Amino acid sequence: MATNPHDLPAVVPSTPTPPIDPAIIEQVLIGGDLAQLTEAQRLAYYRAVCQSLGLNPLSKPFEYLGLNGKLRLYALRDCADQLRRLHGISIYITNRERLGDIYIVTARAKDRTGREDESTGAVALGTLKGDALANALMKCETKAKRRVTLSLAGLGWLDETEISTIPGVRVGEPTGDPEAGDIHCTGMPTDPETTRLTHDQARELKQLAHAAFGYVEGSRKLRQDLGFEPEESLTLRHLVAHVSVAQYQTCMDAYGQVLRQAVEADLPDFPMPAAVTTTGEG
């Protein structure tokens, strides 16, 4: 029996990604500058990079980096984690040394095919002591491991552990409003209600962590609960870019409970003094 064409479901055409000017493609490939791409074109480029490397774009392995007037991609922690898993990369530390106030860690990596590579991580210790010194030593080891992972995987991009030492860096993609100073995360859904915090929420999260645990321990606890590195930034802009609303709500609930318990424990009991009698007695 012939099918009535009017009974077929309507086909809704998808909105094509605007074609990219060849000159812009050349600028992206040769100069590494994504600034002239539209948001849709940047997202297409981002996904193409992830696909070529076998990475999951939804886990946000890369972020935008503004440096020297150019917009580029740099690798986040999840990029190195996925690359190690994909290529069967194992890493071991071959050397740790201190030269003056510089601490250097050397990491060697080997993938499942037997290829090997070696990279160093270095941090300035200065006059650091206690937890600050411990965090710097751990950061140095992390930096060495990340750098050798990217090198062995053939990805010669900056890792996020190196960003803090570069002056003039702006992390994130501009929204188009220079007055707002806002950014949104690459490779993530663009609905702000489900993907990122407002600046007020980021401020509330920091304030509650510090109120519940104190400034130093609260900052350490917040980084740990958010999966940040020991010295990763806790600025409002960084929290907005890297913390989901779900993470925010989980931390707010947990820290609020800790604060309530601390307040209740400090509340004194007020028994009625024996000397107090009914009113009206002289």
Protein Blocks (a to p, Z undefined) as FASTA:
>chain_A
ZZdfklpccdddddddddddfklmmmmmmnopaklpcfklmmmmmmmmmmmnopafklop
accddeehiacddddfklmmmmmmmnopacddfbdcdehjaccdddddddfkopacdddd
dddfkjaghjllmmmmmmmmmmmmmmmmmmmnopacdcfklmmmpghiaedjdehiakno
pacdehiafbfklmbccfklmmmmmmmmmmmnojklmmmmmmmmnopafklcfbfklmmm
mpcfklmmmmmmmmmmmmmmmmmmmpccddddfklccehiZZ
